């Protein structure tokens, strides 16, 4: 097959290209320029070039900075501005990696698009990776269902340590096995606050309220907080830990309370993305990447919103984050928490 491989200059995408070339496929590499961090692209393109030369494959550099800014970067900034918690990787996978890059692959006449994601595909469904500690099915769950038929995840059945060990046995890929892993959010170099500081003043002190609406302290600016955070704000006279329960951006206030007050038994979703044809689901949900799955019932409305009733409570439910629904190890739906 003719396959386009998303190549970042990292060990995962390099091993992905190597494996597919060794299986006899016609492999074309593609490096995506997504943001403008100084020297970032130059270093990565050198690595992609090294792998492409070794494998004797052509590669392209695709400049998607404008698309990335509109679909991922500015929504990230604006979501924090609204007092919510964004999920940029979910948007990037849908609109950029499995959107614009897939479009580019088709224009080149490729039958498939391969990435170094740790996930599996089976019968048109995304499934949890063999290496559950590196599983990326959560971040892929916002993908367009139609895109799945064109995708390949060659590392889905491998453990990360084995990918690195494999790379270290090949002279030309040995240096890739030991290089530092990239951070989850590619455009955040230090902290997300430094990204926001470019667009707005994040350091505007405000009031800390309890759940009765009484002022009990001060904070350094609402954008510094996400639901469930327990540090960085003042609470007068507290004898137990307090957590952020709610963020009110208009008044620059945060509401805090005890862990018990963080507990949620039901919530609503918008923009549900379904991989099965159903109006109601009995399944399990993850409310963030590293959370454990919780059994739940999902009732889907005609406007692509949904109501979720949990069998057991969860803590720290954050508006703007993605909820992903699983049937055992299979992704069946996703949506954004309201």
PyMOL commands that set and color helices and strands:
alter all, ss='L'
color gray80, all
select helices_A, chain A and resi 11-22+40-55+65-81+88-107+132-134+137-140+145-150+160-168+171-178+192-196+222-224+259-262
alter helices_A, ss='H'
color red, helices_A
select strands_A, chain A and resi 2-6+26-33+59-63+112-114+120-122+125-127+151-152+206-209+215-219+243-248+253-257+263-274+280-286+294-300+306-315+322-327+330-337
alter strands_A, ss='S'
color yellow, strands_A
deselect
rebuild
show_as cartoon
